């Protein structure tokens, strides 16, 4: 039930985010992440009964992560001091790209 409500809520605005793929009550993904990229973590709501609900969202996430990496490459990682050692996004280029660039759903999805 919680996942269904979360999926219906989806994005908080027109820009895409993937926080709704993680349990809002426990926040376990964020706690486990440490230095890992939150945008590419395995969804911990992984259960056979949820596969149909999650599949379209995970496909969209894969597409957006690919676009984010490509856009960051075009911009040049050196342009972002946050990615350098000691920076707030060190080792988390995709998270930085999703923070800096806005991605929107088009009519194809």
N, C-alpha and C positions, 0 to 999 in steps of 0.2 A: 504494500500500500504506500509506504513512504517513497519508494522508488517511483511509483506511478505518479504521485503528486510532484515529486522532484522533476521528473521528465516533462510533465505538463508545464511546469513553471519555466523550465529550460533556461534561457538567457535572461538576465535582469534588464537588458535593454537591446537595442538593435545590434550592438557589437557582440561577437561570439566570445563566450568564455566556457570553460568546462568544469567549473566548480560543482555543477549539479550532478556530475558523475561520481561524486564521493559523498559518503554519508554526512549529512549536516550535523548529526548529533554527536558523533564520536571524533570527527576530524582526524581519524587515524592516518590518512594518507599524508596530510601535512606534517604530522608528528614523525612519521617514518621517513619522510623525504630527506631530512638533513640537507645535504648538498645536492641531492638529485633534482632533476628537472620535474617540477610538479606537472607540467603539461604532458609529459610522456610517461608518467607512472602508470603501472597496471591498475586498472580499476578494481578496487577491493570489494565491490559489489558483484563479484564474479560468481554466478550460480547458473546451472543449466536452465532454470525456470526464467531467468532474466535475459537470456541470450537474445531473444527477439526484440526486447525493449532496448537493449544496449547496442546492438549491431549497427543501426543507422547513425547513432551518436558517435560510436568509435570510428566508423568510416569517415564521418565529417571531421573528427579530431585528427585523424591521420592526414587527411587532405590539407587541413589548416596548418598543421605542424610542418608539412612539406613546403607549403607556401611561405610560412614564416622563416624557415631556414633559407629558402631561396632569396627572399627579400633581404634578409640580414647579410647574405653573401654579396648581394648587389650593393648594399650600403657600405660594406667593408667593416669587419669587426673592429679594426683599429679606431674607427670613429666613435666607439662606445667605451669610455673608460670603465664602465661598470663591469665589462667582461674581463678586464685585466686582473692579474693576481691581486687579491685583497679587495676587489670591487664587489659591490652588492649582488651582482649576478655572475660571479666567477664560476665557470663550469656549467652555467645554465643559460646558454645562448637562446634556446627556444622560449624560455620564460621571459627573457628580455624582449625578444621579438614580439611576443604576444602582448606585452605591456606597452611597448612603444608604437606598434602598428595596429590599426583597427581592421578586423576582418568581419565581413557581413555575409549573411546567407542570401543567396540569389534565388530566383525562382526554380532553378534546376534541383535544388535540394528540397 
